[in-house]
Amino acid sequence: MNYKNYIQRTSDILLGKPVIKGTRISVEQILRKLAEGYTIEDLLQSYPHLTKEQIQAVFEYTADIIAHETPMD
């Protein structure tokens, strides 16, 4: 999977935060819902226009960001 097919960042949507393409649902929003205890199935029910692939792209995007971050001193 290539998350770039599902995730975008543009300055005119949510001040440039990464979102799922074609929505105003941010990567942050999905991750916070999961941190609160939502399951992928819960998210799909809450946002019926989302797909499992879009949610999986959030994980891939986040992993890529973490993999390329600068280590803290």
N, CA, C and O atoms as a GROMACS GRO file, in nm:
protein
  292
    1MET      N    1   0.084  -0.118   0.000
    1MET     CA    2   0.000   0.000   0.000
    1MET      C    3   0.088   0.124   0.000
    1MET      O    4   0.192   0.129   0.066
    2ASN      N    5   0.045   0.221  -0.074
    2ASN     CA    6   0.114   0.350  -0.075
    2ASN      C    7   0.021   0.452  -0.010
    2ASN      O    8  -0.080   0.491  -0.068
    3TYR      N    9   0.056   0.494   0.109
    3TYR     CA   10  -0.032   0.586   0.182
    3TYR      C   11  -0.057   0.715   0.105
    3TYR      O   12  -0.159   0.781   0.128
    4LYS      N   13   0.031   0.752   0.016
    4LYS     CA   14   0.014   0.876  -0.060
    4LYS      C   15  -0.111   0.872  -0.149
    4LYS      O   16  -0.159   0.976  -0.194
    5ASN      N   17  -0.162   0.754  -0.174
    5ASN     CA   18  -0.287   0.742  -0.249
    5ASN      C   19  -0.408   0.778  -0.162
    5ASN      O   20  -0.517   0.800  -0.215
    6TYR      N   21  -0.389   0.783  -0.032
    6TYR     CA   22  -0.500   0.802   0.062
    6TYR      C   23  -0.487   0.924   0.154
    6TYR      O   24  -0.587   0.973   0.205
    7ILE      N   25  -0.366   0.972   0.174
    7ILE     CA   26  -0.340   1.081   0.267
    7ILE      C   27  -0.288   1.202   0.189
    7ILE      O   28  -0.206   1.187   0.099
    8GLN      N   29  -0.338   1.320   0.224
    8GLN     CA   30  -0.288   1.442   0.159
    8GLN      C   31  -0.271   1.553   0.260
    8GLN      O   32  -0.332   1.553   0.367
    9ARG      N   33  -0.187   1.647   0.224
    9ARG     CA   34  -0.167   1.770   0.304
    9ARG      C   35  -0.175   1.887   0.209
    9ARG      O   36  -0.094   1.898   0.116
   10THR      N   37  -0.270   1.975   0.231
   10THR     CA   38  -0.279   2.099   0.154
   10THR      C   39  -0.314   2.211   0.250
   10THR      O   40  -0.388   2.192   0.346
   11SER      N   41  -0.260   2.327   0.223
   11SER     CA   42  -0.276   2.438   0.316
   11SER      C   43  -0.421   2.484   0.329
   11SER      O   44  -0.456   2.549   0.427
   12ASP      N   45  -0.506   2.452   0.233
   12ASP     CA   46  -0.645   2.498   0.239
   12ASP      C   47  -0.739   2.401   0.310
   12ASP      O   48  -0.859   2.429   0.321
   13ILE      N   49  -0.688   2.289   0.356
   13ILE     CA   50  -0.770   2.194   0.432
   13ILE      C   51  -0.708   2.174   0.570
   13ILE      O   52  -0.594   2.128   0.580
   14LEU      N   53  -0.781   2.210   0.674
   14LEU     CA   54  -0.738   2.195   0.814
   14LEU      C   55  -0.598   2.250   0.839
   14LEU      O   56  -0.518   2.191   0.911
   15LEU      N   57  -0.571   2.365   0.779
   15LEU     CA   58  -0.443   2.435   0.799
   15LEU      C   59  -0.322   2.350   0.763
   15LEU      O   60  -0.214   2.367   0.821
   16GLY      N   61  -0.339   2.260   0.669
   16GLY     CA   62  -0.226   2.179   0.622
   16GLY      C   63  -0.202   2.051   0.699
   16GLY      O   64  -0.104   1.981   0.673
   17LYS      N   65  -0.291   2.018   0.793
   17LYS     CA   66  -0.276   1.890   0.862
   17LYS      C   67  -0.302   1.777   0.764
   17LYS      O   68  -0.381   1.792   0.671
   18PRO      N   69  -0.237   1.664   0.782
   18PRO     CA   70  -0.264   1.551   0.692
   18PRO      C   71  -0.405   1.497   0.715
   18PRO      O   72  -0.447   1.475   0.829
   19VAL      N   73  -0.476   1.477   0.605
   19VAL     CA   74  -0.614   1.427   0.609
   19VAL      C   75  -0.629   1.311   0.512
   19VAL      O   76  -0.546   1.289   0.424
   20ILE      N   77  -0.736   1.238   0.531
   20ILE     CA   78  -0.771   1.134   0.434
   20ILE      C   79  -0.828   1.206   0.312
   20ILE      O   80  -0.918   1.289   0.323
   21LYS      N   81  -0.773   1.174   0.195
   21LYS     CA   82  -0.813   1.242   0.072
   21LYS      C   83  -0.964   1.242   0.055
   21LYS      O   84  -1.032   1.142   0.081
   22GLY      N   85  -1.014   1.356   0.011
   22GLY     CA   86  -1.156   1.370  -0.016
   22GLY      C   87  -1.241   1.393   0.108
   22GLY      O   88  -1.364   1.395   0.100
   23THR      N   89  -1.175   1.410   0.224
   23THR     CA   90  -1.247   1.432   0.350
   23THR      C   91  -1.179   1.545   0.426
   23THR      O   92  -1.077   1.599   0.385
   24ARG      N   93  -1.240   1.579   0.537
   24ARG     CA   94  -1.178   1.670   0.633
   24ARG      C   95  -1.146   1.593   0.761
   24ARG      O   96  -1.139   1.650   0.869
   25ILE      N   97  -1.127   1.463   0.747
   25ILE     CA   98  -1.093   1.378   0.861
   25ILE      C   99  -0.941   1.367   0.866
   25ILE      O  100  -0.877   1.315   0.775
   26SER      N  101  -0.885   1.418   0.976
   26SER     CA  102  -0.739   1.423   0.986
   26SER      C  103  -0.682   1.290   1.037
   26SER      O  104  -0.750   1.212   1.103
   27VAL      N  105  -0.556   1.270   1.004
   27VAL     CA  106  -0.482   1.156   1.057
   27VAL      C  107  -0.485   1.162   1.209
   27VAL      O  108  -0.505   1.060   1.276
   28GLU      N  109  -0.467   1.281   1.263
   28GLU     CA  110  -0.471   1.299   1.408
   28GLU      C  111  -0.604   1.253   1.466
   28GLU      O  112  -0.607   1.186   1.569
   29GLN      N  113  -0.713   1.288   1.403
   29GLN     CA  114  -0.846   1.250   1.452
   29GLN      C  115  -0.861   1.098   1.457
   29GLN      O  116  -0.914   1.044   1.554
   30ILE      N  117  -0.816   1.030   1.355
   30ILE     CA  118  -0.824   0.884   1.352
   30ILE      C  119  -0.740   0.825   1.464
   30ILE      O  120  -0.785   0.736   1.536
   31LEU      N  121  -0.618   0.874   1.481
   31LEU     CA  122  -0.530   0.821   1.585
   31LEU      C  123  -0.585   0.849   1.725
   31LEU      O  124  -0.574   0.764   1.813
   32ARG      N  125  -0.642   0.965   1.745
   32ARG     CA  126  -0.700   0.996   1.877
   32ARG      C  127  -0.818   0.906   1.908
   32ARG      O  128  -0.834   0.860   2.021
   33LYS      N  129  -0.902   0.881   1.809
   33LYS     CA  130  -1.016   0.790   1.830
   33LYS      C  131  -0.966   0.650   1.867
   33LYS      O  132  -1.021   0.587   1.958
   34LEU      N  133  -0.863   0.603   1.799
   34LEU     CA  134  -0.807   0.472   1.831
   34LEU      C  135  -0.747   0.471   1.971
   34LEU      O  136  -0.760   0.372   2.044
   35ALA      N  137  -0.680   0.580   2.009
   35ALA     CA  138  -0.622   0.591   2.143
   35ALA      C  139  -0.729   0.591   2.251
   35ALA      O  140  -0.705   0.546   2.363
   36GLU      N  141  -0.848   0.641   2.217
   36GLU     CA  142  -0.960   0.642   2.311
   36GLU      C  143  -1.027   0.505   2.324
   36GLU      O  144  -1.114   0.486   2.409
   37GLY      N  145  -0.986   0.410   2.241
   37GLY     CA  146  -1.042   0.277   2.250
   37GLY      C  147  -1.128   0.234   2.133
   37GLY      O  148  -1.176   0.121   2.130
   38TYR      N  149  -1.150   0.323   2.037
   38TYR     CA  150  -1.225   0.285   1.918
   38TYR      C  151  -1.150   0.175   1.844
   38TYR      O  152  -1.027   0.171   1.845
   39THR      N  153  -1.224   0.086   1.782
   39THR     CA  154  -1.164  -0.015   1.695
   39THR      C  155  -1.178   0.034   1.550
   39THR      O  156  -1.247   0.131   1.523
   40ILE      N  157  -1.112  -0.035   1.460
   40ILE     CA  158  -1.128  -0.001   1.318
   40ILE      C  159  -1.274  -0.017   1.279
   40ILE      O  160  -1.328   0.065   1.205
   41GLU      N  161  -1.338  -0.121   1.328
   41GLU     CA  162  -1.480  -0.141   1.298
   41GLU      C  163  -1.565  -0.027   1.352
   41GLU      O  164  -1.658   0.018   1.285
   42ASP      N  165  -1.533   0.022   1.471
   42ASP     CA  166  -1.604   0.138   1.527
   42ASP      C  167  -1.590   0.259   1.434
   42ASP      O  168  -1.687   0.330   1.408
   43LEU      N  169  -1.469   0.282   1.386
   43LEU     CA  170  -1.445   0.395   1.296
   43LEU      C  171  -1.523   0.380   1.167
   43LEU      O  172  -1.580   0.478   1.117
   44LEU      N  173  -1.526   0.261   1.113
   44LEU     CA  174  -1.599   0.238   0.988
   44LEU      C  175  -1.749   0.259   1.008
   44LEU      O  176  -1.818   0.303   0.916
   45GLN      N  177  -1.799   0.228   1.126
   45GLN     CA  178  -1.940   0.253   1.154
   45GLN      C  179  -1.966   0.401   1.178
   45GLN      O  180  -2.069   0.454   1.134
   46SER      N  181  -1.874   0.469   1.245
   46SER     CA  182  -1.891   0.612   1.273
   46SER      C  183  -1.875   0.698   1.148
   46SER      O  184  -1.939   0.802   1.134
   47TYR      N  185  -1.790   0.653   1.057
   47TYR     CA  186  -1.761   0.725   0.933
   47TYR      C  187  -1.782   0.629   0.816
   47TYR      O  188  -1.685   0.578   0.760
   48PRO      N  189  -1.908   0.603   0.779
   48PRO     CA  190  -1.936   0.499   0.680
   48PRO      C  191  -1.876   0.523   0.542
   48PRO      O  192  -1.869   0.430   0.461
   49HIS      N  193  -1.834   0.645   0.513
   49HIS     CA  194  -1.772   0.673   0.384
   49HIS      C  195  -1.622   0.639   0.383
   49HIS      O  196  -1.559   0.642   0.277
   50LEU      N  197  -1.565   0.605   0.499
   50LEU     CA  198  -1.424   0.563   0.505
   50LEU      C  199  -1.412   0.415   0.471
   50LEU      O  200  -1.507   0.338   0.485
   51THR      N  201  -1.292   0.379   0.426
   51THR     CA  202  -1.264   0.238   0.398
   51THR      C  203  -1.153   0.189   0.492
   51THR      O  204  -1.080   0.268   0.551
   52LYS      N  205  -1.145   0.060   0.502
   52LYS     CA  206  -1.038   0.000   0.584
   52LYS      C  207  -0.901   0.039   0.530
   52LYS      O  208  -0.808   0.062   0.606
   53GLU      N  209  -0.889   0.048   0.398
   53GLU     CA  210  -0.762   0.085   0.336
   53GLU      C  211  -0.721   0.226   0.375
   53GLU      O  212  -0.603   0.253   0.397
   54GLN      N  213  -0.817   0.317   0.384
   54GLN     CA  214  -0.786   0.454   0.425
   54GLN      C  215  -0.735   0.458   0.568
   54GLN      O  216  -0.641   0.531   0.600
   55ILE      N  217  -0.796   0.379   0.654
   55ILE     CA  218  -0.751   0.374   0.794
   55ILE      C  219  -0.614   0.309   0.804
   55ILE      O  220  -0.530   0.354   0.882
   56GLN      N  221  -0.590   0.206   0.726
   56GLN     CA  222  -0.458   0.143   0.725
   56GLN      C  223  -0.352   0.240   0.673
   56GLN      O  224  -0.237   0.235   0.716
   57ALA      N  225  -0.391   0.326   0.580
   57ALA     CA  226  -0.297   0.427   0.529
   57ALA      C  227  -0.255   0.523   0.639
   57ALA      O  228  -0.142   0.572   0.638
   58VAL      N  229  -0.345   0.551   0.734
   58VAL     CA  230  -0.310   0.635   0.849
   58VAL      C  231  -0.195   0.571   0.926
   58VAL      O  232  -0.102   0.641   0.967
   59PHE      N  233  -0.201   0.440   0.947
   59PHE     CA  234  -0.094   0.370   1.019
   59PHE      C  235   0.037   0.377   0.941
   59PHE      O  236   0.143   0.404   0.998
   60GLU      N  237   0.030   0.354   0.811
   60GLU     CA  238   0.151   0.356   0.729
   60GLU      C  239   0.212   0.497   0.727
   60GLU      O  240   0.333   0.512   0.740
   61TYR      N  241   0.129   0.598   0.713
   61TYR     CA  242   0.177   0.736   0.714
   61TYR      C  243   0.246   0.767   0.846
   61TYR      O  244   0.356   0.822   0.847
   62THR      N  245   0.181   0.732   0.956
   62THR     CA  246   0.236   0.760   1.088
   62THR      C  247   0.368   0.687   1.109
   62THR      O  248   0.464   0.745   1.162
   63ALA      N  249   0.375   0.562   1.069
   63ALA     CA  250   0.499   0.485   1.083
   63ALA      C  251   0.611   0.549   1.001
   63ALA      O  252   0.725   0.554   1.045
   64ASP      N  253   0.578   0.597   0.882
   64ASP     CA  254   0.678   0.661   0.798
   64ASP      C  255   0.730   0.790   0.860
   64ASP      O  256   0.849   0.818   0.856
   65ILE      N  257   0.641   0.868   0.918
   65ILE     CA  258   0.681   0.992   0.985
   65ILE      C  259   0.774   0.961   1.102
   65ILE      O  260   0.878   1.025   1.118
   66ILE      N  261   0.738   0.862   1.182
   66ILE     CA  262   0.820   0.825   1.298
   66ILE      C  263   0.955   0.771   1.253
   66ILE      O  264   1.058   0.801   1.314
   67ALA      N  265   0.956   0.692   1.148
   67ALA     CA  266   1.081   0.634   1.098
   67ALA      C  267   1.179   0.740   1.051
   67ALA      O  268   1.300   0.718   1.054
   68HIS      N  269   1.129   0.854   1.007
   68HIS     CA  270   1.216   0.957   0.952
   68HIS      C  271   1.235   1.077   1.043
   68HIS      O  272   1.293   1.178   1.003
   69GLU      N  273   1.187   1.066   1.168
   69GLU     CA  274   1.205   1.180   1.256
   69GLU      C  275   1.347   1.185   1.309
   69GLU      O  276   1.418   1.085   1.309
   70THR      N  277   1.389   1.303   1.352
   70THR     CA  278   1.521   1.324   1.407
   70THR      C  279   1.523   1.276   1.552
   70THR      O  280   1.437   1.313   1.631
   71PRO      N  281   1.623   1.193   1.588
   71PRO     CA  282   1.630   1.146   1.726
   71PRO      C  283   1.647   1.264   1.822
   71PRO      O  284   1.714   1.363   1.792
   72MET      N  285   1.585   1.250   1.940
   72MET     CA  286   1.597   1.353   2.042
   72MET      C  287   1.728   1.333   2.118
   72MET      O  288   1.776   1.221   2.132
   73ASP      N  289   1.785   1.442   2.165
   73ASP     CA  290   1.910   1.432   2.243
   73ASP      C  291   1.880   1.395   2.386
   73ASP      O  292   1.971   1.382   2.467
   0.00000   0.00000   0.00000
